[in-house]
Amino acid sequence: MNLVLAVVVGGLYAAGLYLMARRSVVKLIIGLCLIGHASNLLIFVSGGLTRGRPPLIRPGAETLTAPYADPLPQALILTAIVIGFGVLAFAMVLIHKVYVAVGSDDLDQMKSTDA
């Protein structure tokens, strides 16, 4: 299972880097989104996968009994998802404003309008 997830993380990173190397700003933002998802999945996998063991302290006990799912990577991923959504929304609005001003989403045409 970890091998499959490692291949998926690598594929997401590769696809994200490929899209970020394109000249279109829309593809750049989609690549950035893919890299964010790959990073979230990497944090999730590095935290360890434990099925069916919630991190709850049983009545009468003072500590957790092993094995249990680590809640810290899940909390970090939830925070990263919210921040990533905000960045993506901001980037979409920025792309729309640039497209209206320039008339294209090609980076080369945007550079030629700077002069």
C-alpha positions as CSV (number, residue, x, y, z in Angstrom):
1,M,0.0,0.0,0.0
2,N,2.8,2.4,0.8
3,L,4.5,1.7,-2.5
4,V,1.3,2.6,-4.4
5,L,1.0,5.8,-2.5
6,A,4.6,6.6,-3.1
7,V,4.1,6.1,-6.8
8,V,1.0,8.4,-6.7
9,V,2.9,11.1,-4.8
10,G,5.7,10.9,-7.3
11,G,3.3,11.0,-10.2
12,L,1.5,14.1,-8.8
13,Y,4.8,15.9,-8.3
14,A,5.9,15.0,-11.8
15,A,2.7,16.2,-13.4
16,G,2.7,19.4,-11.3
17,L,6.3,20.2,-12.3
18,Y,5.5,19.5,-15.9
19,L,2.5,21.8,-15.9
20,M,4.4,24.5,-14.1
21,A,7.0,24.5,-16.9
22,R,4.3,25.4,-19.5
23,R,3.9,28.9,-20.8
24,S,0.2,29.2,-19.8
25,V,-0.6,30.8,-16.5
26,V,-3.7,28.5,-16.1
27,K,-1.5,25.4,-16.4
28,L,0.9,27.0,-13.9
29,I,-1.8,27.3,-11.3
30,I,-3.1,23.8,-12.0
31,G,0.5,22.5,-11.5
32,L,0.8,24.4,-8.3
33,C,-2.5,22.8,-7.1
34,L,-1.2,19.3,-8.0
35,I,2.1,19.9,-6.1
36,G,0.0,21.0,-3.1
37,H,-2.1,17.8,-3.2
38,A,1.1,15.8,-3.6
39,S,2.6,17.5,-0.5
40,N,-0.6,16.8,1.5
41,L,-0.5,13.1,0.5
42,L,3.2,12.9,1.4
43,I,2.5,14.3,4.9
44,F,-0.4,11.8,5.3
45,V,1.7,8.8,4.2
46,S,4.7,9.8,6.3
47,G,2.5,10.0,9.4
48,G,1.7,6.3,9.0
49,L,-1.5,4.5,8.0
50,T,-3.4,2.9,10.9
51,R,-6.9,1.7,10.0
52,G,-9.8,1.5,12.4
53,R,-7.9,2.9,15.4
54,P,-9.1,6.5,16.3
55,P,-6.8,8.5,18.7
56,L,-9.3,8.4,21.6
57,I,-8.4,7.7,25.3
58,R,-10.6,5.0,26.7
59,P,-12.7,5.6,29.8
60,G,-10.6,5.0,32.9
61,A,-7.3,5.1,31.0
62,E,-4.7,7.9,31.2
63,T,-2.9,7.4,27.9
64,L,-3.6,6.1,24.5
65,T,-3.1,2.4,23.8
66,A,-1.1,1.5,20.7
67,P,-1.7,1.2,17.8
68,Y,-3.6,4.4,17.1
69,A,-3.8,6.9,14.2
70,D,-1.6,9.9,14.7
71,P,-3.9,13.0,14.6
72,L,-1.1,15.5,14.0
73,P,-0.6,14.8,10.2
74,Q,-4.3,14.9,9.7
75,A,-4.6,18.3,11.4
76,L,-1.6,19.6,9.3
77,I,-3.3,18.4,6.1
78,L,-6.6,20.0,7.0
79,T,-4.8,23.3,7.6
80,A,-2.9,23.0,4.3
81,I,-6.1,22.2,2.4
82,V,-7.7,25.4,3.7
83,I,-4.7,27.6,3.0
84,G,-4.3,25.9,-0.5
85,F,-7.9,26.7,-1.3
86,G,-7.4,30.4,-0.4
87,V,-4.3,30.6,-2.5
88,L,-6.0,28.9,-5.4
89,A,-9.0,31.3,-5.2
90,F,-6.7,34.3,-5.0
91,A,-4.7,33.0,-8.0
92,M,-7.8,32.5,-10.1
93,V,-9.0,36.1,-9.5
94,L,-5.5,37.3,-10.3
95,I,-5.4,35.3,-13.5
96,H,-8.8,36.7,-14.5
97,K,-7.7,40.3,-14.0
98,V,-4.5,39.6,-16.0
99,Y,-6.4,38.0,-18.8
100,V,-8.8,41.0,-19.0
101,A,-5.8,43.4,-19.0
102,V,-3.6,41.5,-21.4
103,G,-6.0,39.5,-23.5
104,S,-4.0,36.3,-23.2
105,D,-2.7,33.8,-20.6
106,D,0.6,33.2,-22.4
107,L,3.6,34.3,-20.3
108,D,5.5,35.5,-23.3
109,Q,2.8,37.9,-24.3
110,M,2.5,39.2,-20.8
111,K,6.3,40.0,-20.7
112,S,6.0,41.9,-24.0
113,T,3.3,44.2,-22.5
114,D,5.6,45.3,-19.6
115,A,7.7,47.6,-21.8
